[in-house]
């Protein structure tokens, strides 16, 4: 019998308890022994909830109980999760977490500590919720060099952009609706400014390239500037706008960014709509792979943590190697990365075409019925730096969006 402690009985923590208890029969077979939740740590009381039988308020009870072999954390944030993770591994316990802040900030260190102790630090649920993406990268794709990872990594923003695209609604209207439905937080900054997706692509890039990527070094743009008018052009072009987290290796340079992108119908991620996440991985041998599923939510996220618990029980005394060194990965200057750019310009195409071509060279142009006092263009592939220089020459530029 393997004993487990769950840290945090919020949305995900209570989901882990649910998965481990309701699926206990099959989990016993797959783990090779029964898996029992011995403790749930939370500061609150839960009157009438059966969790009361195993509820504790002091982490030291868990830490000092040698029977607890696996700790599953779903508290979020760095304090006290970081000290709980370190203490658990130091005490010879396996640690599974859905906490992307913890994994992004201290992942390399905790992976090394787990290795030193012959235990495991597992974090499948930290990226893509219920989507298996970490384990495939660590186990199934080890023969490949990963060349790129592109993901719709945030369900809230994907819900907002999908609604704007389909219903022509304004950003603020859809954000409010998403908050009312409980998809978006009351303070939605981490989602809509792209920071949540940024942490996730930092974790994926670290695993893809084997060195530590700091999310602070990743160029990040959220979706707050995207308007219903942008979608009128996107629809005309047969495209949609998605918030992508992207990391790629190009001729020895590694680039990473989070930004809204115009995506055409041929792109595998075009069809990932609503609160779903999708992750497209390319390897130099396996070529394209696509992972799709619920990137958030109680039970999908809990399913991934519980699967880590099963893995930790199966390999309770064997460290499963993770390709993530503490050495920092120097990202290449984002200014030298290249893309095509969509640009909206105030005025008429007839009067401004020459100016636009003088700035960007040959472009493709888009006009939308009903938008008489503006037009849009799509540049050739140019670098970020060149685009920024050229854009200064365009009088009346309204906005720009990169093309995927
Ligand atoms: N706020 C996140 C999202 C939750 O919307 O995807 C999962 O990390």
Boltz pocket constraint, residues with backbone or C-beta under 6 A from the ligand:
constraints:
  - pocket:
      binder: B
      contacts: [[A, 126], [A, 129], [A, 153], [A, 154], [A, 155], [A, 156], [A, 157], [A, 183], [A, 191], [A, 196], [A, 295], [A, 296], [A, 297]]
      max_distance: 6.0
